[in-house]
Amino acid sequence: MPTAIKKTFAYGAHTVTLETGEVARQAGGAVIVNMDETVVLATVVGAKEARPGQDFFPLTVDYVEKFYAAGRIPGGFFKREGRPSEKEILTSRLIDRPIRPLFPDGFMNEVQVIVTVLSLNPEIDSDIPAMIGASAALAISGLPFNGPVGAARVGYLDGQYVLNPTATELQSSGMNLVVAGTQTAVLMVESEAQELPEHVMLGAVVFGHEQMQTAIKAINELVEVAGKPEWNWQAPPANEPLIAKVAELAKAEMEEAFRITSKQERSARLSEIRKRVIGQLTEGVENAPSVNELKDLFFNLESGIVRSRILNGEPRIDGRDTRTVRPIEIRTGVLPRTHGS
């Protein structure tokens, strides 16, 4: 029987246990997180090679709740689990947002992160254990992941911040804020709150980031004893000659195109430039670059031009300065029978 490796730490008023090595051993990384009887299993699987021609990072994050986790079985006409609920979809996004930017540029291998709720304590929301579990599973998997990520919920009771408040405490809390980040930076904040001063909200983010260091430390300790060898993955080298050639052929004209304030005219001009340059670099050229590769280079070039204009204090591409709000027109009575018209 395999031996489980565990790390336990206090997290607010709760006790959290990270466990790996006994369950889901065929996954790249698998961690069970127990937070006061709310238990989730996070598994990670990554493809060793990217698909040929892959031009985006195919990361899939699924958070799954089962009725049995709450001691129930589906009843009524449908005896099976249904489609993903709104809670499952939103929690999947909550997990995805902080981990996605921590994969290196150029990594195009398919990665699946699946978090399954095994047991649910109604007082302890499973989203924080799910985020910690996904981070821990990625950290021990050996994938090129610049984590780990910690996560914390912050409440505000009687003028004091509360770490990971229970469902009962949240009923009288002035805020329900979820923050995720690494050891050095905040990556994601989601909150609903009453009317609170700005310094209270900012203080909650700082408080959550400070407290989550406990979880990050525990994950790092788990990696030291249970982590798999890091993948020998290297980012594909940038095609510097091609980047320089695209800039030589298109940059000056694109800079002029971004001075056109009419969106339709600007888009038409940019499309004309792209089409012409792609033709120059591909038609009748031996070992020509792919169109998708050139489109990526154009995207990076355009982003750089727009960013440099903003940093240099130039107007936005539609002619507005940085403090002018886009004109908004509002009409009522547009449709005869719809609610709200």
BELLINUR-V824308 format. One line per field, one symbol per residue. ss: DSSP state (2 for helix, 1 for strand, 0 for the rest). burial: I if it has 24 or more other ideal C-beta (glycine too) atoms within 12 Angstrom, else O. A space follows every 10 residues. Layout:
ss: ???
burial: ???
This chain:
ss: 0000111111 1001111111 0000000011 1111100111 1111110000 0000000011 1111102222 0000000000 0000022222 2222222222 0010000000 1111111110 0000022222 2222222222 2000100001 1111111001 1110002222 2000111111 1000011111 1110000222 2222222222 2022222222 2222220000 0000000002 2222222222 2222222000 0022222222 2222222222 2200000000 2222222222 2222222222 2000000000 0000000000 0000000000 0
burial: OOOOIIIOIO IIOIIIIIII IOIIOOIIII IIIIIIIIII IIIIIIOOOO OOOOOOIOIO IIIIIIOOIO OOOOOOOOOO OOOOOOOIOO IIIIIIIIII OIIOOOIIIO IIIIIIIIII IOOIIIIIII IIIIIIIIII IIIIIIIIII IIIIIIOOOO IIIIIIOOII OOIIIIIIII IIIOOIIIII IOOOOOOOOI IOOIIOIIIO IIIIIIIIII IIIOOIIIOO IOOOOOOOOO OIIOOIOOII IOIIIOIIOO OOOOOIOOII OOIIOOIIOO IIOOOOOOIO OOIIIIIIOI IIOOIIOOIO OOOOOOIOOO OOOOOOOOOO OOOOOOOOOO O
